[in-house]
């Protein structure tokens, strides 16, 4: 005669533990996200003549340009330096974010970041 309700092999207890772990992971991810939003990273290009600072919200919060980088005859170079510094700062913030989340998700290999919790 088959058991009524539940899963064979005692799955209900395991499912409850899984839900508790998922809720704990959700809280940790929310805390990590709040913490990341307060962080800033800075990246430079052209040997430091252009610096860009990006917040954890991936917003540019500061751009510093050394006057020697400003050449009216070569605006394109300055544009390239700004773009390179912005991209590097955003890349650094992505790395920071991934490192922070991987501490929480552990061996899920990125799976946890795509889950709705």
Jmol script that loads the backbone (N, CA, C; Angstrom):
load data "model"
ATOM      1  N   UNK A   1       0.829  -1.169   0.000  1.00  0.00           N
ATOM      2  CA  UNK A   1       0.000   0.000   0.000  1.00  0.00           C
ATOM      3  C   UNK A   1       0.883   1.245   0.000  1.00  0.00           C
ATOM      4  N   UNK A   2       0.548   2.207  -0.833  1.00  0.00           N
ATOM      5  CA  UNK A   2       1.351   3.421  -0.970  1.00  0.00           C
ATOM      6  C   UNK A   2       1.031   4.413   0.142  1.00  0.00           C
ATOM      7  N   UNK A   3       2.042   5.191   0.509  1.00  0.00           N
ATOM      8  CA  UNK A   3       1.837   6.254   1.501  1.00  0.00           C
ATOM      9  C   UNK A   3       0.980   7.348   0.891  1.00  0.00           C
ATOM     10  N   UNK A   4       0.257   8.008   1.712  1.00  0.00           N
ATOM     11  CA  UNK A   4      -0.548   9.131   1.233  1.00  0.00           C
ATOM     12  C   UNK A   4       0.221  10.426   1.453  1.00  0.00           C
ATOM     13  N   UNK A   5       0.225  11.277   0.424  1.00  0.00           N
ATOM     14  CA  UNK A   5       0.842  12.602   0.530  1.00  0.00           C
ATOM     15  C   UNK A   5       2.359  12.526   0.613  1.00  0.00           C
ATOM     16  N   UNK A   6       2.987  13.625   0.379  1.00  0.00           N
ATOM     17  CA  UNK A   6       4.438  13.719   0.494  1.00  0.00           C
ATOM     18  C   UNK A   6       5.156  13.055  -0.664  1.00  0.00           C
ATOM     19  N   UNK A   7       6.443  12.985  -0.526  1.00  0.00           N
ATOM     20  CA  UNK A   7       7.294  12.378  -1.538  1.00  0.00           C
ATOM     21  C   UNK A   7       7.936  11.138  -0.941  1.00  0.00           C
ATOM     22  N   UNK A   8       8.182  10.140  -1.755  1.00  0.00           N
ATOM     23  CA  UNK A   8       8.861   8.958  -1.210  1.00  0.00           C
ATOM     24  C   UNK A   8      10.265   9.322  -0.734  1.00  0.00           C
ATOM     25  N   UNK A   9      10.720   8.671   0.311  1.00  0.00           N
ATOM     26  CA  UNK A   9      12.066   8.902   0.801  1.00  0.00           C
ATOM     27  C   UNK A   9      12.183  10.104   1.725  1.00  0.00           C
ATOM     28  N   UNK A  10      11.094  10.624   2.219  1.00  0.00           N
ATOM     29  CA  UNK A  10      11.152  11.710   3.187  1.00  0.00           C
ATOM     30  C   UNK A  10      11.449  13.076   2.601  1.00  0.00           C
ATOM     31  N   UNK A  11      11.056  13.364   1.404  1.00  0.00           N
ATOM     32  CA  UNK A  11      11.326  14.635   0.751  1.00  0.00           C
ATOM     33  C   UNK A  11      10.716  15.848   1.455  1.00  0.00           C
ATOM     34  N   UNK A  12       9.572  15.735   2.133  1.00  0.00           N
ATOM     35  CA  UNK A  12       9.006  16.953   2.727  1.00  0.00           C
ATOM     36  C   UNK A  12       9.977  17.683   3.641  1.00  0.00           C
ATOM     37  N   UNK A  13      10.728  16.979   4.474  1.00  0.00           N
ATOM     38  CA  UNK A  13      11.707  17.616   5.346  1.00  0.00           C
ATOM     39  C   UNK A  13      12.810  18.285   4.551  1.00  0.00           C
ATOM     40  N   UNK A  14      13.282  17.607   3.525  1.00  0.00           N
ATOM     41  CA  UNK A  14      14.327  18.180   2.684  1.00  0.00           C
ATOM     42  C   UNK A  14      13.822  19.413   1.958  1.00  0.00           C
ATOM     43  N   UNK A  15      12.588  19.386   1.515  1.00  0.00           N
ATOM     44  CA  UNK A  15      12.004  20.529   0.805  1.00  0.00           C
ATOM     45  C   UNK A  15      11.910  21.728   1.746  1.00  0.00           C
ATOM     46  N   UNK A  16      11.520  21.462   2.993  1.00  0.00           N
ATOM     47  CA  UNK A  16      11.446  22.544   3.974  1.00  0.00           C
ATOM     48  C   UNK A  16      12.806  23.165   4.234  1.00  0.00           C
ATOM     49  N   UNK A  17      13.833  22.305   4.347  1.00  0.00           N
ATOM     50  CA  UNK A  17      15.192  22.815   4.541  1.00  0.00           C
ATOM     51  C   UNK A  17      15.646  23.615   3.334  1.00  0.00           C
ATOM     52  N   UNK A  18      15.305  23.131   2.159  1.00  0.00           N
ATOM     53  CA  UNK A  18      15.669  23.836   0.929  1.00  0.00           C
ATOM     54  C   UNK A  18      15.027  25.216   0.889  1.00  0.00           C
ATOM     55  N   UNK A  19      13.779  25.312   1.289  1.00  0.00           N
ATOM     56  CA  UNK A  19      13.088  26.604   1.303  1.00  0.00           C
ATOM     57  C   UNK A  19      13.723  27.549   2.325  1.00  0.00           C
ATOM     58  N   UNK A  20      14.097  27.013   3.486  1.00  0.00           N
ATOM     59  CA  UNK A  20      14.759  27.846   4.493  1.00  0.00           C
ATOM     60  C   UNK A  20      16.093  28.360   3.971  1.00  0.00           C
ATOM     61  N   UNK A  21      16.852  27.491   3.294  1.00  0.00           N
ATOM     62  CA  UNK A  21      18.133  27.902   2.723  1.00  0.00           C
ATOM     63  C   UNK A  21      17.926  28.957   1.638  1.00  0.00           C
ATOM     64  N   UNK A  22      16.889  28.784   0.824  1.00  0.00           N
ATOM     65  CA  UNK A  22      16.604  29.741  -0.240  1.00  0.00           C
ATOM     66  C   UNK A  22      16.239  31.104   0.352  1.00  0.00           C
ATOM     67  N   UNK A  23      15.453  31.105   1.420  1.00  0.00           N
ATOM     68  CA  UNK A  23      15.082  32.362   2.067  1.00  0.00           C
ATOM     69  C   UNK A  23      16.294  33.037   2.696  1.00  0.00           C
ATOM     70  N   UNK A  24      17.175  32.235   3.303  1.00  0.00           N
ATOM     71  CA  UNK A  24      18.397  32.788   3.888  1.00  0.00           C
ATOM     72  C   UNK A  24      19.270  33.387   2.793  1.00  0.00           C
ATOM     73  N   UNK A  25      19.398  32.672   1.671  1.00  0.00           N
ATOM     74  CA  UNK A  25      20.197  33.162   0.550  1.00  0.00           C
ATOM     75  C   UNK A  25      19.601  34.456   0.000  1.00  0.00           C
ATOM     76  N   UNK A  26      18.286  34.534  -0.065  1.00  0.00           N
ATOM     77  CA  UNK A  26      17.630  35.747  -0.548  1.00  0.00           C
ATOM     78  C   UNK A  26      17.971  36.930   0.352  1.00  0.00           C
ATOM     79  N   UNK A  27      17.900  36.740   1.664  1.00  0.00           N
ATOM     80  CA  UNK A  27      18.232  37.822   2.600  1.00  0.00           C
ATOM     81  C   UNK A  27      19.687  38.246   2.436  1.00  0.00           C
ATOM     82  N   UNK A  28      20.579  37.262   2.298  1.00  0.00           N
ATOM     83  CA  UNK A  28      21.999  37.570   2.136  1.00  0.00           C
ATOM     84  C   UNK A  28      22.247  38.329   0.829  1.00  0.00           C
ATOM     85  N   UNK A  29      21.551  37.946  -0.228  1.00  0.00           N
ATOM     86  CA  UNK A  29      21.726  38.630  -1.515  1.00  0.00           C
ATOM     87  C   UNK A  29      21.204  40.066  -1.441  1.00  0.00           C
ATOM     88  N   UNK A  30      20.101  40.268  -0.739  1.00  0.00           N
ATOM     89  CA  UNK A  30      19.569  41.618  -0.571  1.00  0.00           C
ATOM     90  C   UNK A  30      20.549  42.483   0.212  1.00  0.00           C
ATOM     91  N   UNK A  31      21.130  41.921   1.262  1.00  0.00           N
ATOM     92  CA  UNK A  31      22.115  42.663   2.063  1.00  0.00           C
ATOM     93  C   UNK A  31      23.353  42.980   1.232  1.00  0.00           C
ATOM     94  N   UNK A  32      23.819  41.996   0.457  1.00  0.00           N
ATOM     95  CA  UNK A  32      25.003  42.203  -0.379  1.00  0.00           C
ATOM     96  C   UNK A  32      24.732  43.256  -1.445  1.00  0.00           C
ATOM     97  N   UNK A  33      23.536  43.256  -2.001  1.00  0.00           N
ATOM     98  CA  UNK A  33      23.181  44.253  -3.017  1.00  0.00           C
ATOM     99  C   UNK A  33      23.188  45.647  -2.408  1.00  0.00           C
ATOM    100  N   UNK A  34      22.625  45.798  -1.221  1.00  0.00           N
ATOM    101  CA  UNK A  34      22.628  47.102  -0.543  1.00  0.00           C
ATOM    102  C   UNK A  34      24.058  47.557  -0.267  1.00  0.00           C
ATOM    103  N   UNK A  35      24.894  46.613   0.165  1.00  0.00           N
ATOM    104  CA  UNK A  35      26.295  46.947   0.451  1.00  0.00           C
ATOM    105  C   UNK A  35      27.022  47.360  -0.831  1.00  0.00           C
ATOM    106  N   UNK A  36      26.778  46.632  -1.905  1.00  0.00           N
ATOM    107  CA  UNK A  36      27.425  46.955  -3.177  1.00  0.00           C
ATOM    108  C   UNK A  36      27.029  48.344  -3.671  1.00  0.00           C
ATOM    109  N   UNK A  37      25.779  48.725  -3.442  1.00  0.00           N
ATOM    110  CA  UNK A  37      25.302  50.030  -3.899  1.00  0.00           C
ATOM    111  C   UNK A  37      26.057  51.175  -3.242  1.00  0.00           C
ATOM    112  N   UNK A  38      26.649  50.925  -2.085  1.00  0.00           N
ATOM    113  CA  UNK A  38      27.388  51.981  -1.389  1.00  0.00           C
ATOM    114  C   UNK A  38      28.851  52.041  -1.825  1.00  0.00           C
ATOM    115  N   UNK A  39      29.312  51.040  -2.551  1.00  0.00           N
ATOM    116  CA  UNK A  39      30.715  50.989  -2.961  1.00  0.00           C
ATOM    117  C   UNK A  39      30.946  51.807  -4.225  1.00  0.00           C
ATOM    118  N   UNK A  40      32.207  52.159  -4.424  1.00  0.00           N
ATOM    119  CA  UNK A  40      32.634  52.833  -5.642  1.00  0.00           C
ATOM    120  C   UNK A  40      33.960  52.226  -6.083  1.00  0.00           C
ATOM    121  N   UNK A  41      34.148  52.160  -7.391  1.00  0.00           N
ATOM    122  CA  UNK A  41      35.440  51.745  -7.937  1.00  0.00           C
ATOM    123  C   UNK A  41      35.895  52.816  -8.916  1.00  0.00           C
ATOM    124  N   UNK A  42      37.216  52.982  -9.002  1.00  0.00           N
ATOM    125  CA  UNK A  42      37.808  53.967  -9.904  1.00  0.00           C
ATOM    126  C   UNK A  42      38.755  53.254 -10.847  1.00  0.00           C
ATOM    127  N   UNK A  43      38.705  53.653 -12.108  1.00  0.00           N
ATOM    128  CA  UNK A  43      39.622  53.102 -13.105  1.00  0.00           C
ATOM    129  C   UNK A  43      40.235  54.262 -13.869  1.00  0.00           C
ATOM    130  N   UNK A  44      41.455  54.045 -14.354  1.00  0.00           N
ATOM    131  CA  UNK A  44      42.180  55.092 -15.078  1.00  0.00           C
ATOM    132  C   UNK A  44      42.551  54.607 -16.463  1.00  0.00           C
ATOM    133  N   UNK A  45      42.801  55.564 -17.345  1.00  0.00           N
ATOM    134  CA  UNK A  45      43.268  55.268 -18.702  1.00  0.00           C
ATOM    135  C   UNK A  45      44.328  56.306 -19.064  1.00  0.00           C
ATOM    136  N   UNK A  46      45.150  55.946 -20.030  1.00  0.00           N
ATOM    137  CA  UNK A  46      46.179  56.876 -20.488  1.00  0.00           C
ATOM    138  C   UNK A  46      47.211  57.180 -19.431  1.00  0.00           C
ATOM    139  N   UNK A  47      47.555  56.173 -18.637  1.00  0.00           N
ATOM    140  CA  UNK A  47      48.551  56.401 -17.594  1.00  0.00           C
ATOM    141  C   UNK A  47      48.035  57.259 -16.461  1.00  0.00           C
ATOM    142  N   UNK A  48      46.732  57.323 -16.310  1.00  0.00           N
ATOM    143  CA  UNK A  48      46.141  58.075 -15.202  1.00  0.00           C
ATOM    144  C   UNK A  48      45.661  59.465 -15.561  1.00  0.00           C
ATOM    145  N   UNK A  49      45.743  59.856 -16.845  1.00  0.00           N
ATOM    146  CA  UNK A  49      45.294  61.204 -17.207  1.00  0.00           C
ATOM    147  C   UNK A  49      43.774  61.309 -17.217  1.00  0.00           C
ATOM    148  N   UNK A  50      43.088  60.166 -17.313  1.00  0.00           N
ATOM    149  CA  UNK A  50      41.626  60.144 -17.217  1.00  0.00           C
ATOM    150  C   UNK A  50      41.255  59.104 -16.171  1.00  0.00           C
ATOM    151  N   UNK A  51      40.453  59.515 -15.193  1.00  0.00           N
ATOM    152  CA  UNK A  51      39.960  58.609 -14.159  1.00  0.00           C
ATOM    153  C   UNK A  51      38.448  58.692 -14.111  1.00  0.00           C
ATOM    154  N   UNK A  52      37.818  57.526 -13.971  1.00  0.00           N
ATOM    155  CA  UNK A  52      36.366  57.458 -13.884  1.00  0.00           C
ATOM    156  C   UNK A  52      36.003  56.643 -12.650  1.00  0.00           C
ATOM    157  N   UNK A  53      35.036  57.145 -11.883  1.00  0.00           N
ATOM    158  CA  UNK A  53      34.548  56.450 -10.704  1.00  0.00           C
ATOM    159  C   UNK A  53      33.106  56.027 -10.967  1.00  0.00           C
ATOM    160  N   UNK A  54      32.819  54.765 -10.637  1.00  0.00           N
ATOM    161  CA  UNK A  54      31.493  54.191 -10.855  1.00  0.00           C
ATOM    162  C   UNK A  54      30.959  53.690  -9.519  1.00  0.00           C
ATOM    163  N   UNK A  55      29.674  53.913  -9.275  1.00  0.00           N
ATOM    164  CA  UNK A  55      29.038  53.434  -8.048  1.00  0.00           C
ATOM    165  C   UNK A  55      28.571  51.997  -8.234  1.00  0.00           C
ATOM    166  N   UNK A  56      28.169  51.390  -7.129  1.00  0.00           N
ATOM    167  CA  UNK A  56      27.622  50.040  -7.177  1.00  0.00           C
ATOM    168  C   UNK A  56      26.332  49.954  -7.957  1.00  0.00           C
ATOM    169  N   UNK A  57      25.704  51.093  -8.191  1.00  0.00           N
ATOM    170  CA  UNK A  57      24.494  51.132  -9.015  1.00  0.00           C
ATOM    171  C   UNK A  57      24.841  51.261 -10.495  1.00  0.00           C
ATOM    172  N   UNK A  58      26.146  51.172 -10.776  1.00  0.00           N
ATOM    173  CA  UNK A  58      26.690  51.283 -12.136  1.00  0.00           C
ATOM    174  C   UNK A  58      26.361  52.634 -12.760  1.00  0.00           C
ATOM    175  N   UNK A  59      26.504  53.661 -11.935  1.00  0.00           N
ATOM    176  CA  UNK A  59      26.359  55.037 -12.387  1.00  0.00           C
ATOM    177  C   UNK A  59      27.709  55.721 -12.257  1.00  0.00           C
ATOM    178  N   UNK A  60      28.077  56.499 -13.258  1.00  0.00           N
ATOM    179  CA  UNK A  60      29.330  57.248 -13.195  1.00  0.00           C
ATOM    180  C   UNK A  60      29.124  58.379 -12.201  1.00  0.00           C
ATOM    181  N   UNK A  61      29.963  58.412 -11.169  1.00  0.00           N
ATOM    182  CA  UNK A  61      29.819  59.431 -10.136  1.00  0.00           C
ATOM    183  C   UNK A  61      30.886  60.515 -10.230  1.00  0.00           C
ATOM    184  N   UNK A  62      31.985  60.218 -10.967  1.00  0.00           N
ATOM    185  CA  UNK A  62      33.057  61.193 -11.050  1.00  0.00           C
ATOM    186  C   UNK A  62      33.919  60.912 -12.272  1.00  0.00           C
ATOM    187  N   UNK A  63      34.324  61.982 -12.942  1.00  0.00           N
ATOM    188  CA  UNK A  63      35.299  61.899 -14.032  1.00  0.00           C
ATOM    189  C   UNK A  63      36.358  62.955 -13.756  1.00  0.00           C
ATOM    190  N   UNK A  64      37.603  62.517 -13.759  1.00  0.00           N
ATOM    191  CA  UNK A  64      38.711  63.438 -13.540  1.00  0.00           C
ATOM    192  C   UNK A  64      39.596  63.399 -14.788  1.00  0.00           C
ATOM    193  N   UNK A  65      39.864  64.560 -15.360  1.00  0.00           N
ATOM    194  CA  UNK A  65      40.690  64.649 -16.567  1.00  0.00           C
ATOM    195  C   UNK A  65      41.856  65.587 -16.295  1.00  0.00           C
ATOM    196  N   UNK A  66      43.049  65.069 -16.457  1.00  0.00           N
ATOM    197  CA  UNK A  66      44.261  65.878 -16.313  1.00  0.00           C
ATOM    198  C   UNK A  66      44.304  66.856 -17.492  1.00  0.00           C
ATOM    199  N   UNK A  67      44.578  68.128 -17.247  1.00  0.00           N
ATOM    200  CA  UNK A  67      44.608  69.115 -18.330  1.00  0.00           C
ATOM    201  C   UNK A  67      45.548  68.742 -19.485  1.00  0.00           C
ATOM    202  N   UNK A  68      46.589  67.962 -19.205  1.00  0.00           N
ATOM    203  CA  UNK A  68      47.500  67.591 -20.284  1.00  0.00           C
ATOM    204  C   UNK A  68      46.840  66.642 -21.291  1.00  0.00           C
ATOM    205  N   UNK A  69      45.719  66.019 -20.898  1.00  0.00           N
ATOM    206  CA  UNK A  69      45.012  65.121 -21.807  1.00  0.00           C
ATOM    207  C   UNK A  69      44.117  65.881 -22.782  1.00  0.00           C
ATOM    208  N   UNK A  70      43.927  67.176 -22.519  1.00  0.00           N
ATOM    209  CA  UNK A  70      43.041  67.983 -23.356  1.00  0.00           C
ATOM    210  C   UNK A  70      43.850  68.632 -24.476  1.00  0.00           C
ATOM    211  N   UNK A  71      43.699  68.068 -25.656  1.00  0.00           N
ATOM    212  CA  UNK A  71      44.359  68.595 -26.856  1.00  0.00           C
ATOM    213  C   UNK A  71      43.268  68.923 -27.864  1.00  0.00           C
ATOM    214  N   UNK A  72      43.011  70.220 -28.110  1.00  0.00           N
ATOM    215  CA  UNK A  72      41.933  70.602 -29.028  1.00  0.00           C
ATOM    216  C   UNK A  72      42.104  70.005 -30.427  1.00  0.00           C
ATOM    217  N   UNK A  73      43.336  69.648 -30.776  1.00  0.00           N
ATOM    218  CA  UNK A  73      43.570  69.059 -32.091  1.00  0.00           C
ATOM    219  C   UNK A  73      43.379  67.547 -32.101  1.00  0.00           C
ATOM    220  N   UNK A  74      43.172  66.949 -30.931  1.00  0.00           N
ATOM    221  CA  UNK A  74      43.004  65.499 -30.863  1.00  0.00           C
ATOM    222  C   UNK A  74      41.926  65.134 -29.845  1.00  0.00           C
ATOM    223  N   UNK A  75      40.722  65.622 -30.061  1.00  0.00           N
ATOM    224  CA  UNK A  75      39.595  65.346 -29.179  1.00  0.00           C
ATOM    225  C   UNK A  75      39.267  63.851 -29.189  1.00  0.00           C
ATOM    226  N   UNK A  76      39.478  63.206 -30.309  1.00  0.00           N
ATOM    227  CA  UNK A  76      39.169  61.785 -30.433  1.00  0.00           C
ATOM    228  C   UNK A  76      39.967  60.947 -29.417  1.00  0.00           C
ATOM    229  N   UNK A  77      41.217  61.309 -29.174  1.00  0.00           N
ATOM    230  CA  UNK A  77      42.016  60.574 -28.198  1.00  0.00           C
ATOM    231  C   UNK A  77      41.414  60.707 -26.804  1.00  0.00           C
ATOM    232  N   UNK A  78      40.994  61.914 -26.446  1.00  0.00           N
ATOM    233  CA  UNK A  78      40.380  62.130 -25.137  1.00  0.00           C
ATOM    234  C   UNK A  78      39.090  61.324 -25.022  1.00  0.00           C
ATOM    235  N   UNK A  79      38.292  61.306 -26.073  1.00  0.00           N
ATOM    236  CA  UNK A  79      37.056  60.527 -26.073  1.00  0.00           C
ATOM    237  C   UNK A  79      37.367  59.038 -25.845  1.00  0.00           C
ATOM    238  N   UNK A  80      38.403  58.537 -26.520  1.00  0.00           N
ATOM    239  CA  UNK A  80      38.801  57.138 -26.365  1.00  0.00           C
ATOM    240  C   UNK A  80      39.265  56.840 -24.938  1.00  0.00           C
ATOM    241  N   UNK A  81      40.013  57.773 -24.341  1.00  0.00           N
ATOM    242  CA  UNK A  81      40.487  57.586 -22.968  1.00  0.00           C
ATOM    243  C   UNK A  81      39.317  57.547 -21.984  1.00  0.00           C
ATOM    244  N   UNK A  82      38.353  58.430 -22.185  1.00  0.00           N
ATOM    245  CA  UNK A  82      37.175  58.455 -21.310  1.00  0.00           C
ATOM    246  C   UNK A  82      36.396  57.155 -21.449  1.00  0.00           C
ATOM    247  N   UNK A  83      36.205  56.707 -22.671  1.00  0.00           N
ATOM    248  CA  UNK A  83      35.475  55.472 -22.915  1.00  0.00           C
ATOM    249  C   UNK A  83      36.207  54.283 -22.283  1.00  0.00           C
ATOM    250  N   UNK A  84      37.529  54.224 -22.436  1.00  0.00           N
ATOM    251  CA  UNK A  84      38.310  53.123 -21.874  1.00  0.00           C
ATOM    252  C   UNK A  84      38.220  53.116 -20.346  1.00  0.00           C
ATOM    253  N   UNK A  85      38.326  54.283 -19.735  1.00  0.00           N
ATOM    254  CA  UNK A  85      38.251  54.361 -18.277  1.00  0.00           C
ATOM    255  C   UNK A  85      36.852  53.974 -17.783  1.00  0.00           C
ATOM    256  N   UNK A  86      35.823  54.411 -18.479  1.00  0.00           N
ATOM    257  CA  UNK A  86      34.445  54.045 -18.105  1.00  0.00           C
ATOM    258  C   UNK A  86      34.244  52.540 -18.189  1.00  0.00           C
ATOM    259  N   UNK A  87      34.663  51.950 -19.297  1.00  0.00           N
ATOM    260  CA  UNK A  87      34.494  50.507 -19.470  1.00  0.00           C
ATOM    261  C   UNK A  87      35.264  49.718 -18.419  1.00  0.00           C
ATOM    262  N   UNK A  88      36.457  50.164 -18.079  1.00  0.00           N
ATOM    263  CA  UNK A  88      37.258  49.474 -17.065  1.00  0.00           C
ATOM    264  C   UNK A  88      36.609  49.597 -15.688  1.00  0.00           C
ATOM    265  N   UNK A  89      36.090  50.772 -15.364  1.00  0.00           N
ATOM    266  CA  UNK A  89      35.423  50.961 -14.068  1.00  0.00           C
ATOM    267  C   UNK A  89      34.175  50.079 -13.977  1.00  0.00           C
ATOM    268  N   UNK A  90      33.407  50.008 -15.049  1.00  0.00           N
ATOM    269  CA  UNK A  90      32.215  49.156 -15.055  1.00  0.00           C
ATOM    270  C   UNK A  90      32.603  47.678 -14.931  1.00  0.00           C
ATOM    271  N   UNK A  91      33.682  47.275 -15.597  1.00  0.00           N
ATOM    272  CA  UNK A  91      34.156  45.895 -15.511  1.00  0.00           C
ATOM    273  C   UNK A  91      34.567  45.565 -14.073  1.00  0.00           C
ATOM    274  N   UNK A  92      35.269  46.506 -13.430  1.00  0.00           N
ATOM    275  CA  UNK A  92      35.686  46.298 -12.043  1.00  0.00           C
ATOM    276  C   UNK A  92      34.477  46.137 -11.125  1.00  0.00           C
ATOM    277  N   UNK A  93      33.445  46.956 -11.341  1.00  0.00           N
ATOM    278  CA  UNK A  93      32.255  46.868 -10.500  1.00  0.00           C
ATOM    279  C   UNK A  93      31.534  45.547 -10.745  1.00  0.00           C
ATOM    280  N   UNK A  94      31.503  45.076 -11.988  1.00  0.00           N
ATOM    281  CA  UNK A  94      30.912  43.769 -12.276  1.00  0.00           C
ATOM    282  C   UNK A  94      31.660  42.663 -11.537  1.00  0.00           C
ATOM    283  N   UNK A  95      32.989  42.726 -11.552  1.00  0.00           N
ATOM    284  CA  UNK A  95      33.794  41.725 -10.843  1.00  0.00           C
ATOM    285  C   UNK A  95      33.501  41.758  -9.346  1.00  0.00           C
ATOM    286  N   UNK A  96      33.407  42.961  -8.802  1.00  0.00           N
ATOM    287  CA  UNK A  96      33.110  43.123  -7.376  1.00  0.00           C
ATOM    288  C   UNK A  96      31.744  42.516  -7.054  1.00  0.00           C
ATOM    289  N   UNK A  97      30.783  42.783  -7.908  1.00  0.00           N
ATOM    290  CA  UNK A  97      29.428  42.268  -7.716  1.00  0.00           C
ATOM    291  C   UNK A  97      29.397  40.751  -7.809  1.00  0.00           C
ATOM    292  N   UNK A  98      30.055  40.193  -8.813  1.00  0.00           N
ATOM    293  CA  UNK A  98      30.083  38.740  -8.973  1.00  0.00           C
ATOM    294  C   UNK A  98      30.785  38.071  -7.803  1.00  0.00           C
ATOM    295  N   UNK A  99      31.875  38.655  -7.344  1.00  0.00           N
ATOM    296  CA  UNK A  99      32.599  38.085  -6.207  1.00  0.00           C
ATOM    297  C   UNK A  99      31.726  38.093  -4.957  1.00  0.00           C
ATOM    298  N   UNK A 100      31.009  39.175  -4.752  1.00  0.00           N
ATOM    299  CA  UNK A 100      30.147  39.292  -3.587  1.00  0.00           C
ATOM    300  C   UNK A 100      29.020  38.265  -3.642  1.00  0.00           C
ATOM    301  N   UNK A 101      28.408  38.105  -4.787  1.00  0.00           N
ATOM    302  CA  UNK A 101      27.297  37.166  -4.924  1.00  0.00           C
ATOM    303  C   UNK A 101      27.774  35.718  -4.878  1.00  0.00           C
ATOM    304  N   UNK A 102      28.959  35.451  -5.402  1.00  0.00           N
ATOM    305  CA  UNK A 102      29.452  34.062  -5.396  1.00  0.00           C
ATOM    306  C   UNK A 102      29.740  33.586  -3.972  1.00  0.00           C
ATOM    307  N   UNK A 103      30.049  34.515  -3.064  1.00  0.00           N
ATOM    308  CA  UNK A 103      30.234  34.147  -1.666  1.00  0.00           C
ATOM    309  C   UNK A 103      28.924  33.596  -1.092  1.00  0.00           C
ATOM    310  N   UNK A 104      27.815  34.146  -1.580  1.00  0.00           N
ATOM    311  CA  UNK A 104      26.505  33.751  -1.064  1.00  0.00           C
ATOM    312  C   UNK A 104      26.007  32.482  -1.750  1.00  0.00           C
ATOM    313  N   UNK A 105      26.113  32.452  -3.075  1.00  0.00           N
ATOM    314  CA  UNK A 105      25.551  31.327  -3.820  1.00  0.00           C
ATOM    315  C   UNK A 105      26.427  30.089  -3.750  1.00  0.00           C
ATOM    316  N   UNK A 106      27.676  30.242  -3.339  1.00  0.00           N
ATOM    317  CA  UNK A 106      28.562  29.099  -3.172  1.00  0.00           C
ATOM    318  C   UNK A 106      28.725  28.307  -4.449  1.00  0.00           C
ATOM    319  N   UNK A 107      28.383  27.031  -4.422  1.00  0.00           N
ATOM    320  CA  UNK A 107      28.593  26.152  -5.555  1.00  0.00           C
ATOM    321  C   UNK A 107      27.494  26.177  -6.587  1.00  0.00           C
ATOM    322  N   UNK A 108      26.611  27.140  -6.546  1.00  0.00           N
ATOM    323  CA  UNK A 108      25.533  27.164  -7.531  1.00  0.00           C
ATOM    324  C   UNK A 108      26.014  27.599  -8.905  1.00  0.00           C
ATOM    325  N   UNK A 109      27.223  28.099  -9.003  1.00  0.00           N
ATOM    326  CA  UNK A 109      27.799  28.436 -10.298  1.00  0.00           C
ATOM    327  C   UNK A 109      26.998  29.435 -11.101  1.00  0.00           C
ATOM    328  N   UNK A 110      26.550  30.498 -10.490  1.00  0.00           N
ATOM    329  CA  UNK A 110      25.809  31.523 -11.219  1.00  0.00           C
ATOM    330  C   UNK A 110      24.322  31.263 -11.256  1.00  0.00           C
ATOM    331  N   UNK A 111      23.898  30.053 -10.901  1.00  0.00           N
ATOM    332  CA  UNK A 111      22.485  29.707 -10.926  1.00  0.00           C
ATOM    333  C   UNK A 111      21.686  30.605  -9.990  1.00  0.00           C
ATOM    334  N   UNK A 112      22.248  30.884  -8.807  1.00  0.00           N
ATOM    335  CA  UNK A 112      21.539  31.669  -7.812  1.00  0.00           C
ATOM    336  C   UNK A 112      21.229  33.075  -8.252  1.00  0.00           C
ATOM    337  N   UNK A 113      22.092  33.672  -9.081  1.00  0.00           N
ATOM    338  CA  UNK A 113      21.882  35.054  -9.511  1.00  0.00           C
ATOM    339  C   UNK A 113      20.666  35.171 -10.416  1.00  0.00           C
ATOM    340  N   UNK A 114      20.289  34.100 -11.088  1.00  0.00           N
ATOM    341  CA  UNK A 114      19.143  34.154 -11.985  1.00  0.00           C
ATOM    342  C   UNK A 114      17.839  33.770 -11.337  1.00  0.00           C
ATOM    343  N   UNK A 115      17.893  33.338 -10.076  1.00  0.00           N
ATOM    344  CA  UNK A 115      16.675  32.927  -9.401  1.00  0.00           C
ATOM    345  C   UNK A 115      15.938  34.132  -8.858  1.00  0.00           C
ATOM    346  N   UNK A 116      14.626  34.037  -8.758  1.00  0.00           N
ATOM    347  CA  UNK A 116      13.818  35.180  -8.305  1.00  0.00           C
ATOM    348  C   UNK A 116      13.892  35.451  -6.827  1.00  0.00           C
ATOM    349  N   UNK A 117      14.664  34.720  -6.061  1.00  0.00           N
ATOM    350  CA  UNK A 117      14.766  34.947  -4.618  1.00  0.00           C
ATOM    351  C   UNK A 117      16.124  35.410  -4.228  1.00  0.00           C
TER     352      UNK A 117
END
end "model"
wireframe off; spacefill off
backbone 0.3
color backbone group
